[in-house]
Amino acid sequence: MSEDHQPESGEDEIESYVVECAIDAELADQLIGLADLPWHDPGVTSRAMRDLGWSTDGVPTDEARFVTGAGHAVYTDYGLYLPFVHYYLVGGELWPDDFWGSQPGWSSHRGAGREEFEASIDAAIDRFAQRLGPPQCDVRTEGRYLAIGSYSWRYAAWRRGGTILVVGPALDSYSYGQDEEAVVYIGEFAQDRPFPAAADFVNLLRK
């Protein structure tokens, strides 16, 4: 993702956006409670999410299973995958609209970039750390390179018995990997399994 894209003559203006639905105290407590459930039993976890008042109606994407009271889409194919901030370019034919910025509960920051995206991740990690203590794993990639450009991503993780709770960034599958999102992920993770290396955390976060 380039923050200094200059539109060519006749091209619609293209700008970067950071769009956020922050992790508040109530949602953090709900997610911690969910992380203590047996994620090998989807009946238990699905019932728990319904009991929280998360709805199966009005989900913002076809693949999402629930939507939280605050407006987060929740995906549950491989655990719990909950994006809370998106970082993308808007303009031109490829992505003409600020989709997430139009969703209830989301705030859109036109012209924002990497600094604001990372600040949202740090704020979410701090929110969980207030309740769980410092992350048991807190790592950052070292300037890896993808088609979106150079980056350094931070991941924080806590063990909850045989489950892991992770906060960190991923590539948005709906944009074919061009856009970025930061998520809370909860899924099965053996108590004796080592934490991934920083660059391998993105493979753990599955929608």
Secondary structure, DSSP 4 states (H G I P E B T S, - for coil): --SS--PPTTPPP-EEEEEE----HHHHHHHHHHHTS-TT-HHHHHHHHHHTT-BSSS-SSTT--EE-TT--EEB-SSSEEEEEEEEEEEBTTTB-S-TGGGSTT-EEEET--HHHHHHHHHHHHHHHHHHH-S-SEEEE--SEEETTEEE--EEEEEEETTEEEEEEEEE-GGGTTSSEEEEEEEEE--TTSPPPPGGGHHHH---
